[in-house]
Amino acid sequence: MTFDVHQLDLFVLVGAVVTLAAILAVRVSAGVGLPSLLIYLLIGVALGEGGPFGIPFDDAQLAHALGFGALAIILAEGGLTTDWRQMRSSIRLGLSLATLGVAVSVAVVAVGTHYLLGLPWELAILLGAICSPTDAAAVFSVLRALPLPKRLTGALEAESGLNDAPTVVLVGIISTGAIGEASPFETAGIIVFELIAGGLVGIACGVAGAWIMRRAALPSSGLYPLAVLCLAFTAYGAAAALHASGFAAIYVAALILGNSELPHRVATRSFAEGVAWLAQIGLFVMLGLLLSPARIDVDTVVQALVTGLVLTLVARPLSVLVSSVVQPMGPGDLAFISWAGLRGAVPVVLATIPLAEGVEGADDLFDIVFVMVVVYTLLTGPTLPWVASLLRVARRNEPRGLDVEAAPLDKVAADLLQVTIASTSKMHGVEVGELRLPQGASVSLVVRGGSVLVPERRTVLRAGDDLLVVTPRKLREATEVRMRQVSENGRLAQWVGDPSRRPRD
């Protein structure tokens, strides 16, 4: 089959229109609280052989390869945009959910679908492994809009970034028939080796890459985002060459790079976010193309619903409860983490592995997973705000006395904070000198009623003022804490904390 310039023109036209429609769909999905992946999947189904456009696509091996490439991009963006300080307190629970929790979930789903649906043990275990991982793109497209504490977002983000690796290994072993040649202990050993080796490769590439980028003087700022992504994919390729987990490697490497003091960090994160959105759109549309609606019958829907019930109401809660042994949390927190385990692209991509390997019953398995992801994302996604409120895990949505936005000043390792003083803030009437910001931080400008003031120590702040505060990056958190304390308590707010955060005299 040839591909000439006229076909290229048509491909560019259709691709641009579909991509633009998918981008605009993000606004629609955000308004109703649904992950945008559902709209992308439906676009793919509409373009596929069962839709009005009738584009044929049934190459499972190509879908498998492209799916893994897109997942690698999504994980790289997740690592680059994750704040390690927020994740650090919950990393034990996140890692436990990604390993021990996955094992529990696979076992429960396999037993449940074997006895309830009559699936052979091989397909039941395969279905459990495919459905167990949560999806970062699905989880955070919904959760980022909720006012949740760091302990919850950190645990869910860590789980979503790390649980792809063990499930990919397990699904691959089952699909190739290697599980019959290895004992459960040998299988567990392979998974542990791939995770640890992949993590070590990611650490090495991340640390080395950060060292290189701090010393590289590239001629254009636009080259830095490309270089950082190439470093992350170097970790992926190196780990795969060593038969380790490329997904673990790329996520860890990107996490280190994203939290290092590198030039043009904002541009790098923005570029990675755009590329990840493009990868998500292409991935979900492709998976929608791969589905054949003619194969979806009542039996498929029933099997998908039963699998989802077992996963949502039994396997997920039990896996969260067992995983919390390493980092106990309250019942409300654990219940929310259980309900927030959204499935998305990852299970559908994993379902392409047995398709590519020609496993008997793989077509039915793919359809079951596809329907389950759509139905239960529709169920759990929109209800997350209500569940967070019911379980009392969301932070109070009170009017804020202080709004803070930040922009980095990379060349001087500082941050520029834009602070808006609301009408409820007790910072009204406080003099600039009474803020007692940490040593090195200072209020550089005050914008009041359209006029710009260069403040002095005796300048009195008023409600409605916009302040521009320059702070060394290492003192940014302490500066924000101090300003919020003054906003809540006025000029008599006490400055407490470790010595590095004490105000100057």
Buried (B, 14 or more C-beta within 10 A) or exposed (E): EEEEEEEEEEEEEEEEEBBEBBEEBBEEBBEEBBBBBBBBBBBBBBBBBBBEEEEEBEBBEBBBEBBBBBBBBBBBBBBBBBBBEBBEBBBBBBBBBBBBBBBBBBBBBBBBBBEBBEBEEBBBBBBBBBBBBBBBBBBBBBBEEBEBBBBBBBBBBBBBBBBBBBBBBBBBBBBBEEBEEEEEEEBBEBBEBBBEBBBBBBBBBBBBBBEEBEEEEEEEEEEBBBBBBEBBBBBBBBBBEBEBBBBBBBBBBBBBBBBBEBBBBEBBBEBBBEBBBBBBBBBBBBBBBBBBEEEBEEEBBEBBBBBBBBBBEBBBBBBBBBBBEEBEBEEBBBBBBBBBBBBBBBBBBBBBBBBBBEBEBBBBBBBBBBBBBBBBBEEBBBEBBEBBEBBEBBEEEEEEBBEBEBEBEBEEEBBBBBBBBBEBBBBBEBBBBBBBBBBBBBBEBBBBEEEEEEBEEEBEBBBBBBBBBBBBBBBBBBBBBBBBBBBBEBBEBEBEEEEEBBEEE
